Amino acid sequence: MNLDFLSGKRILITGGTGSLGQRLVKTLLDRSDARHVVVFSRDELKQSQMQSVFAAHDERLRYFLGDVRDISRVNRAFYGVDVVIHAAALKQVPSLEYNPFEAIQTNVIGTQNVIHAAIDQGVGKVLLISTDKAANPANLYGATKLCAERLAISAAHSSGDRTVFAAVRYGNVLGSRGSLLKLIEEQRKTGVVKLTHEDMTRFWITLDQGVELVMHGLRNMVGGEIFIPKIPSMKVKDLLKLLAPECEMKIIGIRPGEKLHEVLVTPEESPHTLEQERHYVIYPEFTHGKDIAGKIGGAPLTRGFSFTSDTNSHWLDEAGLRELLKSLDV
């Protein structure tokens, strides 16, 4: 994708030291003429490590130590920024079930801080990174990301034309830090891989595909929509068989807050969702949502349609998985 629309822009990534954040930084530095790329995160160690990795880009790359929970720090970081990619979040499902208010402070209050600061500082575009767990949430993490989505959608209508807000929503990222691939790699050393349920399915996307979705959203956002990629699904059991065929598979039971299957478009969202060649786009239900729909383009979905990991028509077979893994050097 051509990134000429970002030429001369100052782009800030919250949670910029995470897996997606670092891949976004690399993409923006390599493929765009952005004036500055700003990494905003609370992890000083990872910022220090990034400075070594991206040393050649020091003249365009900036680092800002801070936490989205701190509104004054977010306001200061957003000064002079044109585009914000809001990727900062707490994400570990079982951990957040036992520490719920920590997730609320970062994922909900932190997102509201990002919204307030973006409007106050005159940021042009803010794109929220969401998750399939926000659709019909069954755990605390998903519930906080649903709240974050709703905050961004609401902000799109209260901010006027000054700041445009939108979101992207996708599934499990292959190869990211803490991903299932990393876990399987560690478990293979023991000769036993753990599976929570034999029928569990998940959507799969690579980091590079996630970056492309973010860029697509930034280029095409009108205000208040959620961009969803048409990505494949696979049983977790089949993934384990392909990646660790020599290992014993141990069923350990579904973890706290864990779903059997994931959803990217719910039946309730289908009446205000448009289908494009490579994406679904959910537009707001508010009174002027239809005006936004006209600007987005696409075919309406039938009422009751859902995009779920267990009924997905794009099923990932062995050949498809190996093709995905090639891009990860796995």
Backbone torsions as a table, in degrees:
resi	resn	phi	psi	omega
1	MET	NA	135.9	176.9
2	ASN	-72.5	130.0	-177.6
3	LEU	-107.9	29.0	-178.7
4	ASP	-63.0	-24.1	-179.6
5	PHE	-67.4	-12.5	178.8
6	LEU	-99.7	2.9	-178.0
7	SER	-59.8	128.9	177.8
8	GLY	78.3	1.7	-176.7
9	LYS	-86.7	152.6	172.0
10	ARG	-102.1	114.8	-170.9
11	ILE	-114.4	128.1	179.4
12	LEU	-115.2	136.9	178.6
13	ILE	-117.7	113.2	172.5
14	THR	-76.2	143.5	-173.6
15	GLY	67.2	31.4	-173.4
16	GLY	-70.0	-8.1	177.8
17	THR	-94.1	-2.7	177.5
18	GLY	-74.9	178.2	-177.5
19	SER	-60.0	-50.3	178.9
20	LEU	-65.8	-43.0	-179.4
21	GLY	-57.1	-45.7	-179.4
22	GLN	-66.1	-37.5	178.0
23	ARG	-69.3	-34.8	175.5
24	LEU	-64.1	-43.7	178.5
25	VAL	-57.9	-48.3	-179.6
26	LYS	-60.3	-43.8	-179.7
27	THR	-63.7	-45.4	-178.6
28	LEU	-65.1	-39.5	179.9
29	LEU	-71.0	-37.6	-176.1
30	ASP	-82.0	-32.5	-168.3
31	ARG	-118.9	-4.1	-179.7
32	SER	-124.6	165.4	175.0
33	ASP	-105.4	36.1	175.9
34	ALA	-57.5	139.7	-177.8
35	ARG	-68.5	-45.9	177.5
36	HIS	-142.9	147.0	170.7
37	VAL	-118.7	123.7	-174.6
38	VAL	-111.5	125.5	176.2
39	VAL	-96.8	117.3	178.2
40	PHE	-112.7	117.9	178.0
41	SER	-161.2	167.5	-180.0
42	ARG	-97.6	2.1	-173.5
43	ASP	-98.6	96.1	-176.4
44	GLU	-68.4	-31.9	179.3
45	LEU	-64.4	-48.4	-179.3
46	LYS	-66.9	-33.1	175.0
47	GLN	-63.0	-41.8	178.5
48	SER	-63.1	-41.6	178.4
49	GLN	-65.6	-39.0	178.2
50	MET	-64.3	-35.5	179.6
51	GLN	-61.4	-32.7	176.7
52	SER	-73.6	-42.8	-177.8
53	VAL	-66.1	-41.1	-175.1
54	PHE	-105.1	30.3	-175.6
55	ALA	-56.1	-34.8	-176.6
56	ALA	-69.3	-15.5	-176.8
57	HIS	-107.0	19.9	-173.7
58	ASP	-55.3	-32.1	-175.4
59	GLU	-70.3	-20.3	-179.8
60	ARG	-110.6	-16.6	-174.1
61	LEU	-99.9	133.7	178.9
62	ARG	-124.2	152.0	178.8
63	TYR	-124.8	134.8	-177.9
64	PHE	-132.8	113.3	-178.8
65	LEU	-83.8	125.4	-179.5
66	GLY	176.9	174.1	-176.6
67	ASP	-127.2	137.5	179.8
68	VAL	-64.0	-15.4	176.3
69	ARG	-70.5	-18.8	-175.0
70	ASP	-100.5	98.0	-174.0
71	ILE	-61.1	-36.6	-179.3
72	SER	-66.7	-38.1	179.1
73	ARG	-69.8	-39.0	177.9
74	VAL	-63.9	-43.1	177.7
75	ASN	-58.1	-43.3	-179.4
76	ARG	-66.3	-41.1	-178.3
77	ALA	-65.4	-32.4	-174.8
78	PHE	-82.9	-4.0	-179.2
79	TYR	-61.6	122.6	178.2
80	GLY	79.6	7.1	-178.1
81	VAL	-87.6	140.0	179.4
82	ASP	-96.6	-36.8	-174.6
83	VAL	-135.7	134.0	175.1
84	VAL	-119.6	128.4	170.0
85	ILE	-106.5	112.5	-172.7
86	HIS	-95.4	93.7	-178.1
87	ALA	-107.6	-6.3	-177.6
88	ALA	-68.1	128.4	178.6
89	ALA	-168.5	153.9	165.8
90	LEU	-91.0	134.3	-164.8
91	LYS	-130.9	-13.0	-173.5
92	GLN	-77.2	109.8	-170.6
93	VAL	-55.8	-56.4	-177.8
94	PRO	-60.8	-40.8	-179.2
95	SER	-61.5	-40.4	-177.4
96	LEU	-74.6	-23.6	174.0
97	GLU	-62.4	-31.9	-178.8
98	TYR	-95.3	-11.1	179.8
99	ASN	-132.4	59.9	-168.9
100	PRO	-62.8	-40.3	-175.2
101	PHE	-71.3	-24.2	174.1
102	GLU	-62.2	-41.8	177.8
103	ALA	-65.7	-39.6	179.5
104	ILE	-63.3	-42.7	-177.7
105	GLN	-63.9	-39.3	-178.7
106	THR	-84.8	-51.1	-170.0
107	ASN	-79.5	-30.5	-178.5
108	VAL	-101.5	-62.0	-178.6
109	ILE	-64.8	-38.6	177.0
110	GLY	-60.8	-40.1	177.8
111	THR	-66.2	-40.5	177.5
112	GLN	-63.7	-36.6	175.6
113	ASN	-62.4	-42.5	178.0
114	VAL	-60.2	-43.3	-179.6
115	ILE	-62.8	-50.2	-179.3
116	HIS	-59.6	-46.9	-177.5
117	ALA	-65.0	-39.5	-179.7
118	ALA	-62.3	-43.4	179.2
119	ILE	-67.8	-45.3	-177.9
120	ASP	-63.7	-34.2	-177.4
121	GLN	-94.3	0.7	176.1
122	GLY	71.9	31.8	175.8
123	VAL	-64.3	139.0	-176.3
124	GLY	-75.4	-44.8	-176.7
125	LYS	-137.6	140.2	173.8
126	VAL	-130.9	123.8	179.1
127	LEU	-117.6	120.1	179.2
128	LEU	-87.1	135.1	173.7
129	ILE	-92.5	115.7	-179.0
130	SER	-114.9	-167.0	-170.3
131	THR	-146.8	157.6	175.6
132	ASP	-62.4	-22.3	-179.5
133	LYS	-69.5	-11.7	176.5
134	ALA	-78.0	-17.2	-179.8
135	ALA	-87.5	120.9	-174.5
136	ASN	47.2	60.8	-172.3
137	PRO	-62.7	139.7	177.1
138	ALA	-118.0	3.0	-179.4
139	ASN	-141.5	168.4	-176.3
140	LEU	-63.7	-41.7	178.7
141	TYR	-57.2	-50.8	-179.7
142	GLY	-60.7	-39.1	179.7
143	ALA	-63.8	-39.7	179.0
144	THR	-69.0	-34.8	178.7
145	LYS	-73.8	-31.4	172.7
146	LEU	-62.8	-43.9	176.3
147	CYS	-59.7	-42.5	179.7
148	ALA	-61.8	-42.7	177.0
149	GLU	-59.3	-47.2	-177.7
150	ARG	-64.9	-36.0	176.3
151	LEU	-63.0	-43.5	-179.7
152	ALA	-66.1	-41.5	179.7
153	ILE	-64.2	-43.6	178.2
154	SER	-62.7	-41.7	-179.9
155	ALA	-62.3	-31.6	-179.9
156	ALA	-61.5	-26.5	-177.1
157	HIS	-99.7	-15.8	-179.5
158	SER	-98.6	-13.3	-175.3
159	SER	-93.1	-3.3	-177.5
160	GLY	65.6	-144.2	-179.4
161	ASP	-92.9	-0.9	-174.5
162	ARG	-67.7	-47.3	-179.3
163	THR	-131.5	128.8	179.4
164	VAL	-99.3	129.7	179.5
165	PHE	-116.9	142.5	174.0
166	ALA	-157.8	179.1	-178.1
167	ALA	-143.5	158.8	167.9
168	VAL	-120.9	144.8	-178.1
169	ARG	-131.8	125.5	179.2
170	TYR	-148.7	-179.8	-172.1
171	GLY	-97.8	-154.1	-176.4
172	ASN	-64.2	135.7	-177.7
173	VAL	-97.2	117.2	177.7
174	LEU	-70.5	128.0	173.9
175	GLY	89.2	-1.1	178.4
176	SER	-77.4	164.6	179.2
177	ARG	-62.5	128.4	-178.4
178	GLY	81.6	7.6	-178.5
179	SER	-75.6	170.1	-179.5
180	LEU	-61.3	-34.6	179.7
181	LEU	-60.6	-41.8	179.7
182	LYS	-66.7	-38.4	179.9
183	LEU	-66.0	-43.2	178.6
184	ILE	-61.8	-41.5	179.7
185	GLU	-57.8	-41.1	179.2
186	GLU	-72.1	-41.4	-176.7
187	GLN	-69.8	-29.4	179.4
188	ARG	-58.6	-29.6	-179.2
189	LYS	-65.5	-22.8	-179.4
190	THR	-93.1	-12.9	-178.3
191	GLY	85.9	0.3	179.9
192	VAL	-132.8	128.1	173.8
193	VAL	-110.9	141.5	-174.4
194	LYS	-100.8	137.6	178.7
195	LEU	-128.8	133.0	-177.6
196	THR	-79.7	-34.7	178.8
197	HIS	-156.3	138.8	-175.4
198	GLU	-63.1	-29.9	-175.2
199	ASP	-95.3	0.2	-174.6
200	MET	-62.1	134.6	177.5
201	THR	-123.9	156.7	177.6
202	ARG	-146.2	152.2	168.1
203	PHE	-79.0	146.3	-179.3
204	TRP	-127.1	137.6	178.4
205	ILE	-146.6	147.3	177.1
206	THR	-89.6	164.3	176.7
207	LEU	-59.0	-42.5	-179.8
208	ASP	-63.7	-37.5	176.5
209	GLN	-67.0	-36.1	176.0
210	GLY	-62.8	-41.4	177.8
211	VAL	-63.5	-43.4	179.2
212	GLU	-61.6	-38.8	177.9
213	LEU	-63.8	-42.9	178.7
214	VAL	-60.5	-44.9	179.8
215	MET	-65.5	-38.3	176.9
216	HIS	-61.9	-43.9	178.6
217	GLY	-62.6	-44.8	180.0
218	LEU	-62.0	-39.3	-179.0
219	ARG	-70.3	-39.5	-167.8
220	ASN	-105.7	-4.6	-175.2
221	MET	-61.8	135.3	177.2
222	VAL	-105.4	-40.3	177.5
223	GLY	143.1	110.9	175.3
224	GLY	94.8	1.4	-178.1
225	GLU	-93.3	162.4	175.0
226	ILE	-120.2	120.7	-179.9
227	PHE	-92.2	130.6	-177.2
228	ILE	-128.5	125.5	-179.0
229	PRO	-81.8	149.0	173.0
230	LYS	-83.2	91.9	-174.7
231	ILE	-113.6	159.1	-176.1
232	PRO	-80.3	165.2	175.8
233	SER	-121.2	164.4	176.1
234	MET	-162.0	148.9	172.2
235	LYS	-68.1	136.7	177.3
236	VAL	-61.3	-35.8	178.4
237	LYS	-58.9	-43.5	-179.9
238	ASP	-67.7	-35.4	176.8
239	LEU	-62.4	-43.8	179.5
240	LEU	-63.6	-41.0	179.9
241	LYS	-61.9	-38.7	-178.1
242	LEU	-75.0	-36.5	-174.4
243	LEU	-91.8	-21.1	179.4
244	ALA	-140.0	61.7	-174.6
245	PRO	-64.7	-24.0	-176.5
246	GLU	-85.3	-6.6	-173.1
247	CYS	-95.3	151.8	170.1
248	GLU	-73.8	140.6	179.2
249	MET	-103.9	123.1	-177.1
250	LYS	-112.2	123.0	178.5
251	ILE	-84.2	121.8	-174.5
252	ILE	-112.8	-5.3	179.9
253	GLY	91.5	150.8	-177.6
254	ILE	-64.4	134.4	-177.9
255	ARG	-77.0	163.8	178.0
256	PRO	-55.3	125.9	176.8
257	GLY	82.7	0.5	-174.2
258	GLU	-87.6	136.7	177.3
259	LYS	-89.5	155.7	173.2
260	LEU	-76.9	-41.8	178.2
261	HIS	-133.3	157.6	179.1
262	GLU	-111.0	161.2	-177.9
263	VAL	-128.6	137.5	174.1
264	LEU	-109.4	-31.9	172.0
265	VAL	-130.5	122.9	-179.0
266	THR	-89.0	159.4	176.0
267	PRO	-57.6	-33.2	179.7
268	GLU	-69.4	-26.5	180.0
269	GLU	-86.2	-18.5	-173.4
270	SER	-57.3	-36.8	-179.5
271	PRO	-64.6	-20.7	177.6
272	HIS	-122.3	45.3	176.3
273	THR	-128.4	139.2	178.1
274	LEU	-111.8	143.0	178.2
275	GLU	-102.6	127.8	173.5
276	GLN	-114.3	179.9	-175.5
277	GLU	-59.4	-43.4	-175.0
278	ARG	-119.4	-0.1	-175.1
279	HIS	-143.7	160.0	160.7
280	TYR	-107.4	145.1	178.3
281	VAL	-129.0	115.2	176.8
282	ILE	-88.8	125.8	178.1
283	TYR	-110.3	160.0	-172.4
284	PRO	-62.8	151.7	176.9
285	GLU	-83.9	-5.9	-177.0
286	PHE	-62.2	167.3	-170.4
287	THR	-55.4	-34.0	-179.2
288	HIS	-97.7	17.0	177.6
289	GLY	-59.1	-34.5	-178.0
290	LYS	-66.3	-32.9	176.3
291	ASP	-63.7	-40.7	176.9
292	ILE	-63.9	-42.2	179.7
293	ALA	-57.4	-39.6	179.4
294	GLY	-64.0	-31.7	178.9
295	LYS	-78.1	-28.1	-176.8
296	ILE	-75.5	-50.1	-176.4
297	GLY	84.2	147.6	-179.4
298	GLY	136.8	172.8	-177.8
299	ALA	-96.8	136.2	177.4
300	PRO	-64.8	148.5	175.5
301	LEU	-89.5	155.8	174.5
302	THR	-72.5	143.2	-180.0
303	ARG	-59.8	134.3	-179.0
304	GLY	94.8	-5.7	177.0
305	PHE	-63.0	144.3	172.9
306	SER	-141.5	149.1	178.0
307	PHE	-114.3	98.5	-174.2
308	THR	-121.5	157.0	-174.5
309	SER	-71.3	-22.2	-178.7
310	ASP	-91.7	-21.6	179.9
311	THR	-111.0	7.0	-179.2
312	ASN	-58.0	131.2	178.7
313	SER	-74.5	-18.8	178.3
314	HIS	-95.8	87.9	-176.8
315	TRP	-94.2	132.9	-176.7
316	LEU	-85.9	113.5	177.6
317	ASP	-93.8	-175.4	-177.0
318	GLU	-60.1	-43.6	-178.9
319	ALA	-64.5	-41.5	-179.6
320	GLY	-65.4	-40.0	178.4
321	LEU	-64.4	-45.0	-178.4
322	ARG	-64.0	-32.8	177.1
323	GLU	-65.5	-42.5	177.2
324	LEU	-63.2	-42.5	-177.5
325	LEU	-66.0	-28.5	178.2
326	LYS	-58.1	-38.2	-178.4
327	SER	-71.8	-12.7	-179.9
328	LEU	-102.7	-3.4	-175.0
329	ASP	59.0	38.2	178.8
330	VAL	-92.5	NA	NA
